[in-house]
Amino acid sequence: TTGTNPFTVTADSTSGLEVTVGGSFDINFDFTQVTTVADLKLLATYFTNAITSTLDDEGNLPSGASIELTTICGVDLATATDPVECSSTSSAIEYTSTMYLAHDADAEAITTSISDALSDPTTIQGVTSAVIAEASAGVSVPLIQVTTSGSLSVTNFDTTSFTADETAEAFTFFDDAILETLV
């Protein structure tokens, strides 16, 4: 329920708003190992779960709203056939979200919050992490490879007096710390 409307609005309601919003976002995934419709649909399930969970956790998804992926890596999920040929130039994921809102709900604000959230790098990282976690915990499909890049600036850490072995050990320490933080 929202606002002054005392009733829950659902797909079967006779009052309220049915709002569908669509959009897309880019993600840094290597889709080259996605070669079958089964792989594509499994990946779509992982992404749908991750997007729904992440948006819900952030408070950007109204109760009862659903997310449906329509396109992954340039392949339309409704018409995909084997062998799947993901576009090497498209890392976009297209989606629709359907929600049922009270008649006095601010549909524009709600749809904007979803679009904004799926444009936020922090949200996309949360989605990516959730997809990786679900894929590694569930059925093993060798299709997830994330490539990231960045730089690390450390101040007040002078390595000029280090031996080659000490420098290598420092690099290993930072590599391990970064990896542990990301995984």
N, C-alpha and C positions, 0 to 999 in steps of 0.2 A: 504494500500500500504506500502511496505517496500523497503528500499534500492533504487536501480535504476529502479526497476520494477514499471511502472506507472499504472499497472492494479491491481484491487482487485482480489484475487484468491478465488474461491468458489468451492463447490462440482461439479459444472457444467463447470469449467474452463478446457481449453485444455492445459494449461501450468501451471507450479507451482508444489508444492509438497503437497500430501495428507499424513499427518503424523498421525499415531495412536500410542499412548503410553499407556501402562497399568502398574498398580502398585497396591499396597495395603498399608494401614496404620492401626494401632491399635488405638482403641478409648475405653475409659473407660465408657461403657454404660451397663446397665442392660437390656438385651434383653429378659428376661424371660416372659414378658407380651406380646411379639409378638407371637401370636398364629394363625393368619390367613394371607392368602396371601394379603388381603386388607390392614391389618396393616403393613405388610412388604413393600408393594408398596408405601403406604403413607409415611412410614419412609424413603424409598429410594428417594422419591420426596423431602422430607425435606433435606436430606443429599445432593442430587444433587444441589438443590438451594443454600444451604449453601456453598458447596465446590466451585461452580461456582462464587458466589458472593465474597467469601473470596479471591480466587485466582485473580479475576478481580480487587478487591480493592487493592491488593498488587502488581498489575502490572505483575502478573505471567501467565496470560491467554491471548493468542493472540485473537484479534478480530475475532469473528465468530467461535471460538473453542467451542466444546461441551464436556460435562462430562457425562458419563453413568456409573451407578453403575452396577456391575455384580454379586457381592456376598455380603451379609450382614450376619454376625454371622454364617458363614459356610453354608448358604443357597443360592443356585444359583437362582437368580431372574427369569431367563428364564424358569426354570423347577420346581419352587416351587409349592407345592400343600398343601391344607388344610388337616390336621392341620399342621401348620408350627412348626418345632422343631428346635429352634435356639440352636447352640452348646454352652454349658456352658463354653467351653474352648477357643472358638474363638471370639475375639472381633474385628476381622479384617474386614475392608471394602475394597473390591476390586473394581477397576474402570478402565475404558478406557477413554482416551481423544482423540478426533479426531480434527485435525486442518488443515486448508488449508493455505499454506505458499507460499510466493514468491519463485521462483527458486533459488534465492541467499540467502535465509534465513538460519540462523545457527540453523537447526532443533535440533541438539544435545544439544546446549545451552538452547534452549527453553524447550525441554523435561526434561532436568536436572533441570531447575528452577522449573518446576511443581513438579517433584519428591522430590526435596529438600524442597520445601514449605510444601508438605504434610508429611514431616518427622519432621518438626519443631513444637515443643510443642505449641508455640504461635499461629501458624496457626490452629492447631488442636483445641485449646481452642476457637479460633474464630469460627470455624466450629461448635463446640459443642454449643456455645452461640447462634449462628444463628438458629440451629435446635431447641433449647429450645424455642427461641423467636417465631419462626414460628409455632411450635406445640401449644404453649399456646395462640397464637393469632388466630389460625385457628380451624379446627375440633379437638375436644378434643378426643385424643386417649391415654388411660392411659399406655403409653409404654416408657416414657422417665424418667429415673432416673439416675442421674449422681452421681458418688461417687468420691470424691476427698479427698486427705489427704495432710497434710503439717504441718509446724510448724511456729510459730511466735515468734520472739525474740525481746523483747522491752528493750532498755537500758534507763538509767536515769529515771526509774520509780520504786520507792521503795515502796513495799507494806507491809513491815514489821511492820509498825505502823498502818495498817488498821485493823478495826474491821472485823468480819466475814461478816456483812452486806455490808461494804464498798468493801471488796474483791469480794463478789458476784456481786455487782453493777459494778465493774471494768470489771469482766469477761463478764457480759451482754453487757457492752459498746463495748468491743472488738468483741464479737460475732456478735452484730448488725452491727458494722462497716464493718466487713469482709463480712457478708451476703449482705449488701447493695452494696459493691464494686463488688461482684461476680455476682449479679443479675442485 
